[in-house]
Amino acid sequence: MSCSKCQCCNAKTQILAVILDLDGTLLNSEKATKSVLKDFLRKYGKVLDIEKEDNRLGVLHKESSAAIVIDYDLPLMPEQYSKEIMPLYQERQVSSLYLSLWVQAKALPGANRLIRHLHKHGVPLALASNSIRRNIETKVSHQQGWKEFFSVIIGSDEVNSGKPSPDIFLEAARRMSVDADRCLVIEDSLVGVTAAKAAGMKVVAVPSLQAQADRYSIANSVLHSLLEFRPELWGLPPFEDWVQNALPIEPMSVKGLISKGFLCEYADDDPTALPDQVSGVYFGWAKHGTDGISKVVVCIGWERRCCTAKRVIKLCLIDGISDYISDQQLQLLLVGYIRELSKVNGSTNIEILEEDKSIATAALDLPIFAHHISNPLIVEASLVEDDCTTLTEPE
């Protein structure tokens, strides 16, 4: 979904600083926060309206609180609603333990890679979020190194108006002593993209809701994932971390897959499901039934119809037994990335190529990828089915 039309003109303006949004751009927190609201509404006999909440993406908490009270006819004032729901954001019950919601929130694919790369090369980085500064600090504190990597961190309570006003981005540029037209903003919400354009900045959109991706045409470039971002197109130092046509990624555990031959059924509405920003061709290891662990290539994309989008997951076990695992539950551990999805006649091509299989086969024999086969998330996958326990990623 990258926009080659815009990429041709990007190099004309060298970017000197990058401003990043937090929730939905760097941090996978959107599904978790929606789950909190769903539980809260249930106490009042109300049912979450997915479309309404999707349209509130990126909106200030104060504004969304007022709208939620009205939309769900809650017997509360907005201030009361906010006071009641905030403790739920601080604690969630997971496997009988109360953990901070932000401890559970993981960095989105490519987020750590991008932040560390730009910091390593001395590119000024700012974090600009519609959350208040105190909440930003809490979220960032659970992500290793993030606080040190950003030269500027700014919340909506530090400016006159939050997004879609340009205030927060203009203030970030001022604090970095960089002209607005030399700043690149990376955002997931239409509210944030609008604010960045109003500030006179270049903007890359990575929509956190694929069903709304067509609404981001005002952005200079629209990507499916941060893994597709190419710094050199903006005059920034290029990535140098590819290994023989494969990119090492932070391991992603994919649970709840039911194989249907080469296609998979997947519960996409679970708060622990893959974020929308997981898109492209990946590879790793698959646990299937009692047959052990196999090398796997996985294509993850979206089929769009009118105003909806449905995730499509295709896989190929490299040992060629995909035809014999229909209706089996699968556990995947994705450890590498090969490419973004191509377009054919305007539609996304969700297919696994022979070249993808060759790249994955060779890569999974390399130590940088092969050592993940001993990861508890895949080795102990069968234990999850036996005792219904939940495995968490090792720190």
Order of alpha helices (4+ residues) and beta strands (2+ residues): alpha-beta-beta-alpha-alpha-alpha-alpha-beta-beta-alpha-beta-alpha-beta-alpha-alpha-beta-alpha-beta-alpha-beta-beta-beta-beta-beta-beta-beta-beta-beta-beta-alpha-alpha-alpha-alpha
